[in-house]
């Protein structure tokens, strides 16, 4: 998750999502999660999309951890609005990501407008 500022709420949010991933339904590419609150005060983004780390590229996505060839896959938690989540569910991940790319959203803007 990228953010314009450091915030304890991000640690809480990422911890809750990691806990859900380990103890509930495993999360994967394209899944969405409900934050239960806005990403920031005044933000319309109260959902998150599990996405590829497009801003950092494949070198961040896959990390080999040692001789046993086990690896870690890093994905991006992208804050999105409910309308964007609904669009993604209806039209698919690829269509939604194309929408994001077409408008060149500011990923760090917690009060950005929805792209749909």
C-alpha positions in Angstrom: 0.0 0.0 0.0 1.3 3.4 -0.9 0.3 6.4 1.2 1.1 10.1 1.2 1.8 9.9 4.9 2.8 7.4 7.5 -0.2 6.5 9.6 -0.8 4.0 12.4 -4.2 3.2 10.8 -2.3 1.6 7.8 -0.5 -0.8 10.2 -3.9 -1.8 11.7 -5.5 -2.2 8.3 -2.7 -4.3 6.9 -2.6 -6.4 10.0 -6.3 -7.1 9.8 -6.1 -8.1 6.1 -3.1 -10.4 6.7 -5.0 -12.0 9.6 -8.1 -12.5 7.4 -5.8 -14.0 4.7 -4.3 -16.5 7.2 -7.4 -17.4 9.2 -10.3 -16.8 6.8 -10.6 -17.0 3.1 -7.2 -16.7 1.4 -6.8 -13.5 -0.6 -5.3 -13.5 -4.0 -4.9 -11.3 -7.1 -8.2 -9.5 -8.0 -9.9 -10.0 -4.6 -11.4 -7.0 -2.9 -11.7 -6.4 0.8 -13.9 -4.0 2.8 -11.8 -1.8 5.1 -14.7 -1.1 7.4 -13.8 2.6 7.4 -12.4 5.1 4.9 -8.7 4.8 4.0 -8.3 8.3 5.4 -10.8 10.7 7.0 -12.9 12.2 4.2 -11.8 9.5 1.7 -14.3 7.7 -0.5 -11.9 4.7 -0.6 -13.2 2.2 1.9 -12.3 -1.0 -0.1 -9.0 -2.4 -1.2 -8.1 -4.3 -4.4 -5.4 -6.9 -4.3 -3.4 -6.0 -7.4 -0.1 -6.5 -9.1 2.6 -4.0 -7.8 2.4 -2.1 -11.1 4.4 0.9 -9.8 7.3 -1.3 -8.8 7.2 -4.0 -11.4 7.9 -7.8 -11.4 11.2 -7.4 -9.4 9.1 -6.6 -6.3 6.4 -9.1 -7.0 8.5 -12.2 -6.6 11.2 -12.8 -4.0 13.1 -16.0 -3.7 13.9 -16.6 0.0 16.8 -19.2 -0.2 18.1 -22.4 -1.4 14.9 -24.3 -0.9 13.4 -22.2 -3.7 10.5 -21.1 -1.6 9.4 -17.6 -2.5 7.2 -14.8 -1.4 4.8 -13.0 -3.7 4.1 -9.4 -2.9 0.9 -7.9 -4.2 -0.4 -4.3 -3.9 -3.4 -3.3 -1.7 -4.9 -0.5 -3.7 -7.6 1.6 -2.0 -10.7 1.9 -4.1 -14.3 3.2 -3.8 -17.4 1.0 -3.5 -18.5 2.1 -7.0 -15.1 0.9 -8.3 -15.4 -2.4 -6.5 -18.9 -2.9 -8.0 -17.5 -2.0 -11.4 -14.7 -4.6 -11.0 -17.1 -7.3 -9.9 -19.4 -6.6 -12.9 -16.8 -6.1 -15.6 -13.8 -8.0 -14.4 -10.3 -7.0 -13.1 -8.8 -6.3 -16.5 -11.6 -3.9 -17.4 -11.2 -2.1 -14.1 -7.5 -1.8 -14.3 -7.8 -0.5 -17.8 -10.1 2.2 -16.5 -7.5 3.1 -13.8 -4.8 3.3 -16.5 -6.9 5.4 -18.9 -7.5 8.2 -16.3 -4.0 8.0 -14.7 -5.3 8.2 -11.1 -3.2 9.7 -8.4 -2.7 6.6 -6.2 -1.6 8.7 -3.3 -4.6 10.9 -3.2 -7.0 9.7 -0.5 -9.8 12.0 -1.6 -9.6 11.2 -5.3 -12.8 10.9 -7.3 -14.0 7.5 -8.3 -13.1 6.5 -11.9 -16.5 5.1 -12.5 
